[in-house]
Amino acid sequence: MSILSNPRFHDEKTAIECVESIIWPHGVVCPHCGGTDKIYVLKGKTDRMGSKKCGDCKKKFTVKVGTVFEDSHVDMHIWLQAAYLMATSKKGVSSHQLHRMLGVTYKTAWFMTHRLREAMRVLKIEPMGGEGKTVEADETYIGNKGKHKPGARGWSHKEKVFSLVERGGKVSSQHVQSCNAETLRPIMQEQIAAETRLVTDEARQYIPLGKEFAEHHVVNHSIGEYVRGDIHSNTIENYFSIFKRGMKGVYQHCSAKHLKRYLAEFDFRYNFREGLEFNDTLRTENLLTGIVGKRLTYNQPNIQ
């Protein structure tokens, strides 16, 4: 039997109860005033399924209020199907594919995917690494094919992505304007513990940055060196491999203003991968815990 045969994926009442159990694990909380004591279930003919009213502030609400689902007319069981497909597709799933599979318009599918990517965004990154742990740092370049100036060389016309990966742990990626030491220093200081063993390639910007950590080891790709004992950047290269195959093979195009959300999507799936004991169901549930406190409107999709 297909996992999509589960009632939460096709029965609206079950879907709403599923999301409520994730968002309100300790009981219903009013998204308007935070009240918990006087919550009434509304069952009138004009009330939407899952409607409730707070006895303290007298306002009505559903589980969608105060989340990326707010003001959406898409049924909750359709949202759950989209969330599951995005959370379980290793290289992503396109808006056109969701449009065909879910029976919604392409415009709706596009906006749904961006709302779910917003839910995947981690706004506060706990420092990675520490004593005895290794973090790999590297940058990659993507997009803007054919936009380089005539005669120009290098990667200056492309979008820059900087990532940090803790071996056996999590990844953190960001869209940066430059990959020089000045830009990368605050990112690395905030996200890597000083006791960490840092591994990078031979790029010049990492030479001064490496001095701020317990150890700094370099693998020299320019002379054909890729592994020296346990000194390598294969972990982060593997992550970039999945990211680029998804961006080129599935999404094909991404504007600079949305790149941060696509990075959040690939980071999310990596950080909740099976190697860290997260199965498809747990990964989807963790995605849904991120919907609270975030709004995304169609007219202003580039919120920070």
C-alpha positions as CSV (number, residue, x, y, z in Angstrom):
1,M,0.0,0.0,0.0
2,S,1.3,3.5,-0.9
3,I,2.2,5.8,1.9
4,L,-0.1,8.4,0.3
5,S,-3.0,6.1,1.1
6,N,-2.7,7.3,4.7
7,P,-5.9,9.1,5.7
8,R,-4.1,12.3,6.5
9,F,-3.2,12.7,2.8
10,H,-6.8,12.5,1.5
11,D,-9.2,13.1,4.5
12,E,-9.4,16.8,5.5
13,K,-10.5,16.2,9.1
14,T,-7.6,13.7,9.7
15,A,-5.1,16.1,8.0
16,I,-6.2,19.0,10.2
17,E,-5.9,16.9,13.4
18,C,-2.4,15.7,12.2
19,V,-1.2,19.3,11.9
20,E,-2.8,20.4,15.1
21,S,-1.0,17.6,17.0
22,I,2.3,18.8,15.6
23,I,1.8,22.5,16.1
24,W,0.0,22.2,19.5
25,P,1.5,19.1,21.1
26,H,0.5,20.2,24.6
27,G,-3.0,21.5,23.7
28,V,-4.5,24.2,21.5
29,V,-3.0,27.6,21.8
30,C,-4.7,30.8,20.5
31,P,-2.4,32.3,17.9
32,H,-3.8,35.8,18.6
33,C,-3.3,36.1,22.4
34,G,-1.6,32.8,23.4
35,G,-4.5,31.7,25.5
36,T,-5.0,28.0,26.4
37,D,-7.7,27.8,29.0
38,K,-10.9,28.8,27.1
39,I,-10.8,27.3,23.6
40,Y,-14.1,26.4,22.0
41,V,-14.6,24.2,18.9
42,L,-16.9,25.8,16.4
43,K,-19.3,23.5,14.5
44,G,-21.7,26.0,12.9
45,K,-22.8,25.6,9.3
46,T,-20.7,28.6,8.2
47,D,-17.6,27.6,10.2
48,R,-14.7,26.1,8.4
49,M,-13.5,22.7,9.4
50,G,-11.1,23.0,12.4
51,S,-12.4,26.4,13.4
52,K,-12.0,27.4,17.0
53,K,-12.7,30.5,19.2
54,C,-10.7,31.8,22.1
55,G,-12.7,32.7,25.2
56,D,-10.1,35.3,26.3
57,C,-9.7,37.5,23.1
58,K,-12.9,36.4,21.5
59,K,-11.2,35.8,18.1
60,K,-11.7,32.9,15.8
61,F,-8.8,30.9,14.3
62,T,-7.7,27.6,12.7
63,V,-4.4,25.9,12.9
64,K,-3.4,27.8,9.7
65,V,-3.4,31.2,11.5
66,G,0.1,32.5,12.3
67,T,1.8,30.0,9.9
68,V,2.9,29.9,6.3
69,F,-0.5,28.3,5.5
70,E,-2.5,31.4,6.6
71,D,-5.0,32.8,4.0
72,S,-4.4,29.7,1.8
73,H,-7.5,28.2,0.3
74,V,-5.7,25.0,-0.4
75,D,-7.1,22.1,1.6
76,M,-4.8,20.8,4.4
77,H,-4.6,17.3,3.0
78,I,-3.2,18.8,-0.2
79,W,-0.6,20.8,1.8
80,L,0.4,17.6,3.6
81,Q,0.9,15.8,0.3
82,A,3.1,18.6,-1.0
83,A,5.1,18.7,2.3
84,Y,5.7,15.0,2.1
85,L,6.8,15.0,-1.5
86,M,9.2,17.9,-0.9
87,A,10.6,16.4,2.3
88,T,11.2,13.0,0.7
89,S,12.5,13.9,-2.8
90,K,16.3,13.9,-2.4
91,K,16.8,16.3,-5.3
92,G,13.6,18.2,-4.9
93,V,10.3,18.2,-6.8
94,S,9.4,20.9,-9.3
95,S,6.3,23.1,-9.1
96,H,5.2,21.8,-12.5
97,Q,5.3,18.2,-11.1
98,L,3.3,19.2,-8.0
99,H,0.8,21.1,-10.2
100,R,0.2,17.9,-12.2
101,M,0.1,15.5,-9.2
102,L,-2.0,17.6,-6.8
103,G,-4.5,19.0,-9.3
104,V,-3.8,22.7,-8.5
105,T,-2.7,25.5,-10.8
106,Y,1.0,26.0,-11.5
107,K,0.8,29.4,-9.8
108,T,-0.6,27.8,-6.7
109,A,2.0,25.0,-6.8
110,W,4.8,27.5,-7.2
111,F,3.6,29.5,-4.2
112,M,3.1,26.3,-2.1
113,T,6.7,25.2,-2.7
114,H,8.0,28.6,-1.6
115,R,5.9,28.6,1.5
116,L,7.2,25.1,2.4
117,R,10.8,26.2,1.7
118,E,10.2,29.1,4.1
119,A,9.2,26.6,6.7
120,M,12.4,24.7,6.1
121,R,14.6,27.8,6.8
122,V,16.6,27.7,10.0
123,L,16.9,31.2,11.2
124,K,19.2,30.4,14.2
125,I,22.1,28.1,13.6
126,E,23.7,26.4,16.6
127,P,27.5,26.4,16.4
128,M,28.8,23.2,14.8
129,G,32.0,21.4,15.5
130,G,33.8,21.5,18.8
131,E,36.7,19.6,20.4
132,G,37.6,16.5,18.4
133,K,35.1,17.3,15.6
134,T,35.9,18.2,12.0
135,V,34.1,20.8,9.8
136,E,34.6,21.2,6.1
137,A,34.2,24.6,4.5
138,D,33.9,25.3,0.7
139,E,32.2,27.5,-1.8
140,T,30.5,26.8,-5.1
141,Y,29.1,28.8,-7.9
142,I,25.7,28.5,-9.7
143,G,23.4,30.1,-12.3
144,N,23.7,33.1,-14.6
145,K,24.7,31.0,-17.6
146,G,25.7,33.2,-20.5
147,K,25.6,36.4,-18.4
148,H,29.4,36.9,-18.1
149,K,30.9,39.9,-19.8
150,P,32.6,39.3,-23.1
151,G,36.3,38.3,-22.5
152,A,35.7,38.0,-18.7
153,R,37.2,35.0,-17.0
154,G,36.4,33.2,-13.7
155,W,33.1,33.0,-11.7
156,S,32.4,36.6,-11.0
157,H,29.1,36.6,-12.9
158,K,27.7,33.5,-11.0
159,E,25.9,33.4,-7.7
160,K,28.1,32.4,-4.8
161,V,27.2,29.7,-2.3
162,F,29.2,29.1,0.9
163,S,28.6,26.0,3.0
164,L,29.9,24.4,6.2
165,V,29.5,20.7,6.9
166,E,30.3,18.9,10.1
167,R,31.3,15.3,9.4
168,G,28.6,13.0,10.6
169,G,26.5,16.1,11.4
170,K,24.7,19.0,9.8
171,V,25.2,21.5,7.0
172,S,24.7,25.2,6.8
173,S,24.6,27.1,3.5
174,Q,24.2,30.7,2.6
175,H,24.0,32.8,-0.5
176,V,26.9,35.3,-0.2
177,Q,27.9,38.3,-2.4
178,S,31.6,37.4,-2.2
179,C,33.8,34.5,-1.1
180,N,36.6,36.7,0.3
181,A,37.8,36.5,3.9
182,E,36.0,39.6,5.0
183,T,32.6,38.1,4.0
184,L,33.2,34.6,5.3
185,R,34.8,35.5,8.7
186,P,31.6,36.5,10.6
187,I,29.8,33.5,9.2
188,M,32.5,31.1,10.3
189,Q,32.9,32.7,13.7
190,E,29.2,32.5,14.4
191,Q,28.7,29.0,13.1
192,I,31.9,27.1,14.0
193,A,33.1,26.5,17.5
194,A,36.7,27.7,18.1
195,E,37.9,24.2,19.2
196,T,37.0,22.7,15.8
197,R,39.3,21.1,13.3
198,L,38.8,22.9,10.0
199,V,39.4,21.4,6.6
200,T,39.3,23.5,3.4
201,D,40.9,23.5,-0.1
202,E,43.8,25.7,-0.9
203,A,41.8,28.9,-1.6
204,R,43.7,32.0,-0.3
205,Q,40.8,33.3,1.8
206,Y,40.9,30.3,4.1
207,I,44.6,30.9,5.2
208,P,43.8,33.7,7.7
209,L,40.5,32.3,8.6
210,G,42.0,28.9,9.6
211,K,44.1,30.5,12.3
212,E,41.0,31.2,14.3
213,F,40.3,27.5,14.9
214,A,42.1,24.8,16.8
215,E,43.5,23.2,13.6
216,H,43.4,24.0,9.9
217,H,44.2,21.4,7.3
218,V,44.3,22.0,3.6
219,V,43.8,19.6,0.7
220,N,45.5,21.0,-2.4
221,H,43.2,20.3,-5.4
222,S,45.4,22.3,-7.7
223,I,48.1,19.6,-7.7
224,G,45.6,16.8,-8.0
225,E,45.4,16.0,-4.2
226,Y,42.0,15.1,-3.0
227,V,42.6,12.8,0.0
228,R,45.5,12.7,2.5
229,G,44.6,10.4,5.3
230,D,41.4,11.8,6.7
231,I,42.2,15.3,5.3
232,H,39.7,15.8,2.5
233,S,36.6,17.9,1.5
234,N,34.7,14.9,0.1
235,T,31.8,15.4,2.5
236,I,31.0,18.9,1.4
237,E,31.7,18.0,-2.3
238,N,29.1,15.3,-2.0
239,Y,26.6,17.8,-0.6
240,F,27.3,20.2,-3.5
241,S,26.8,17.3,-5.9
242,I,23.3,16.7,-4.7
243,F,22.5,20.4,-4.6
244,K,23.7,21.0,-8.2
245,R,22.0,18.0,-9.6
246,G,18.7,19.1,-8.1
247,M,19.1,22.7,-9.2
248,K,20.1,21.7,-12.8
249,G,18.0,18.6,-13.3
250,V,14.8,19.4,-11.3
251,Y,14.5,23.2,-10.9
252,Q,16.6,24.2,-13.9
253,H,16.4,27.9,-13.0
254,C,16.5,29.9,-9.8
255,S,16.6,33.7,-9.5
256,A,19.1,35.2,-7.0
257,K,16.4,36.5,-4.7
258,H,15.0,33.0,-4.1
259,L,18.3,31.1,-3.9
260,K,18.4,31.3,-0.1
261,R,15.2,29.3,0.1
262,Y,16.4,26.6,-2.3
263,L,19.5,26.3,-0.1
264,A,17.3,26.0,2.9
265,E,15.5,23.1,1.2
266,F,18.6,21.1,0.4
267,D,20.1,21.9,3.9
268,F,16.9,20.7,5.5
269,R,16.8,17.4,3.8
270,Y,20.5,16.8,4.6
271,N,20.1,17.8,8.2
272,F,17.2,15.4,8.6
273,R,18.6,12.5,6.6
274,E,18.4,8.8,7.4
275,G,22.0,8.8,8.5
276,L,20.9,10.9,11.5
277,E,18.0,8.5,12.1
278,F,15.2,10.6,10.5
279,N,12.8,8.6,8.2
280,D,10.5,10.2,5.7
281,T,7.7,10.7,8.2
282,L,9.9,12.3,10.9
283,R,11.4,14.6,8.2
284,T,8.0,15.7,7.1
285,E,6.9,16.3,10.7
286,N,10.0,18.4,11.3
287,L,9.2,20.5,8.2
288,L,5.7,21.2,9.6
289,T,7.1,22.4,13.0
290,G,8.7,25.2,11.0
291,I,5.5,26.6,9.6
292,V,4.7,28.7,12.8
293,G,5.5,32.4,13.0
294,K,6.3,32.8,9.3
295,R,4.2,34.6,6.7
296,L,4.8,34.7,3.0
297,T,2.6,36.7,0.6
298,Y,2.4,36.2,-3.1
299,N,3.1,39.9,-3.8
300,Q,6.1,40.0,-1.5
301,P,7.8,36.5,-1.8
302,N,11.3,37.9,-1.0
303,I,10.8,38.3,2.8
304,Q,14.0,38.0,4.9
